[in-house]
Amino acid sequence: MNLAHIEAVLFDAVGTLIRARQPIAATYCELGRRHGFELAEAEIAARCRRAIARQDALDAEQHAWRTDEVREHRRWRDIVDDIFAETGMPAAREALFEDLWNRFALPETWTTFDDAGGTIPPLIERGLTVGLVSNFDARLEVIARRLPPLDLCRRLFISSRIGFRKPSENFFRAVSTQLGIGGDRLLMVGDDPANDYGGARAAGWNAILIDRESNGSQSASITSLDELLAMLPLQV
């Protein structure tokens, strides 16, 4: 992987630059109790992983990774239904879903990783284009505008707007086309081995996997965003 000619660095959002202020399962548990659901946080976390995996399989097998605002809304409604199935009335699950959808639309629900603030501004100062590439929906637009340093990322590519989810090559090709930059001069940085690293590499991009819990022993992986500054050119 040659990073000498990189012109743009595209970051995944959730898990790479931002995270929920409290564990997502804890928020589901908190709001669930308001609507009469008494599932424990650990059970919610386990059910959430299974529900997301089922939706990922559906996206791949039936939708060929196509998406839009309607699909993303439906996807998360089905995930909530799956998690709380057989534990309450459908009307209560619908009300819970709307509360969860709105809660995760709030910028204050999210916080940035410490290394994001020290990485994005220097990359921009070097003349690199810095943007976000995320499997999200329109809610990310408000979050990014109001949550520094994401507000410095002038290019925002969201799956519901692109029309495809990562890891679809169509997603990455659309980003490359909109930027007017070839994949060999683009760098994807993300925490998901399949969606971020694998998808970008399959589309001909450069890619780096961030794994803050590892020892950095894997090639093409880093444990902190700070490491990017030493890997990328000072000038473009």
Residue pairs with C-beta under 8 A, 6 or more apart in sequence:
1 206
1 207
1 220
2 206
3 187
3 206
3 231
3 232
3 233
4 233
5 184
5 185
5 233
6 128
6 185
6 186
6 187
6 206
6 232
6 233
6 236
7 128
7 129
7 181
7 185
7 186
7 236
8 128
8 129
8 130
8 131
8 155
8 179
8 181
8 185
8 186
8 187
9 123
9 128
9 129
9 130
9 131
9 187
9 189
9 228
9 232
10 130
10 131
10 132
10 133
10 155
10 157
10 175
10 186
10 187
10 188
10 189
11 17
11 120
11 130
11 131
11 132
11 133
11 153
11 189
11 190
12 132
12 133
12 134
12 188
12 189
12 190
12 191
12 192
12 195
12 196
13 132
13 134
13 136
13 140
13 144
13 150
14 134
14 136
15 190
15 191
15 192
16 113
16 189
16 190
16 191
16 196
16 210
16 225
17 112
17 113
17 116
17 120
17 132
17 150
17 225
18 110
18 111
18 112
18 113
18 116
18 143
18 147
18 150
19 110
19 111
19 113
20 27
20 104
20 109
20 110
20 111
21 108
21 109
21 110
21 111
23 41
23 45
24 45
24 48
25 41
25 42
25 44
25 45
25 48
26 41
27 100
27 103
27 104
27 109
28 41
28 44
28 48
28 80
28 83
28 100
29 39
29 40
29 41
29 44
31 96
31 99
31 100
31 103
32 38
32 39
32 44
32 84
32 96
34 96
34 99
35 88
35 92
35 93
35 95
35 96
35 99
36 88
36 92
37 84
37 87
37 88
37 92
37 96
38 87
39 47
39 83
39 84
39 87
44 83
47 82
47 83
48 79
48 83
50 82
51 78
51 79
51 82
51 83
52 79
54 82
55 75
55 78
55 79
59 65
59 67
59 75
59 165
63 71
64 168
65 164
65 165
65 166
65 167
65 168
65 170
65 171
66 163
66 164
66 165
67 75
67 159
67 160
67 163
67 164
67 165
68 160
68 163
69 137
69 138
69 160
71 160
72 136
72 137
72 159
72 160
73 101
73 137
76 97
76 100
76 101
77 94
77 97
80 93
80 96
80 97
80 100
81 93
81 97
84 93
84 96
88 96
103 109
104 139
105 139
105 142
105 143
106 143
107 142
107 143
107 146
107 147
110 143
110 147
111 147
112 147
112 148
112 149
112 150
113 212
113 225
115 224
115 225
115 226
116 149
116 150
116 225
117 148
117 149
118 225
118 226
119 225
119 226
119 228
119 229
120 130
120 149
120 150
120 152
120 153
121 149
121 152
122 229
123 130
123 228
123 229
123 232
124 130
124 152
126 232
126 233
126 234
126 235
126 236
127 235
127 236
128 232
128 236
129 154
129 155
129 179
129 181
130 152
130 153
130 154
130 155
131 153
131 154
131 155
131 156
131 157
131 179
132 140
132 144
132 150
132 153
132 155
132 156
132 157
132 158
133 157
133 166
133 171
133 172
133 175
133 188
133 190
134 140
134 157
134 158
134 159
135 159
135 165
135 166
135 195
136 158
136 159
136 160
137 158
137 159
137 160
138 158
138 160
138 161
140 156
140 158
141 156
141 158
143 150
144 150
144 151
144 153
144 156
145 151
155 178
155 179
157 171
157 174
157 175
157 178
159 165
159 166
159 171
162 170
162 171
162 174
162 175
163 170
163 174
164 170
164 171
164 174
165 171
165 195
166 172
166 192
166 195
166 196
166 199
167 194
167 195
167 196
167 198
167 199
167 202
168 199
169 199
169 202
169 203
171 199
171 203
172 183
172 188
172 199
172 200
172 202
172 203
172 204
172 205
173 203
175 186
176 182
176 183
176 186
176 203
176 205
179 186
182 204
183 203
183 204
183 205
183 206
184 204
184 205
184 206
186 200
186 205
186 206
187 205
187 206
187 207
187 208
187 232
188 196
188 197
188 199
188 200
188 205
188 206
188 207
188 208
189 196
189 207
189 208
189 210
189 225
189 228
190 196
190 197
190 200
190 207
190 209
190 210
191 209
191 210
191 211
191 212
193 209
196 207
196 209
197 207
197 208
197 209
197 220
200 206
200 207
201 207
207 220
208 220
208 221
208 222
208 228
208 231
209 218
209 220
209 221
209 222
210 221
210 222
210 223
210 224
210 225
211 218
211 221
211 222
211 223
212 223
212 224
213 223
214 221
214 223
215 223
216 222
216 223
222 228
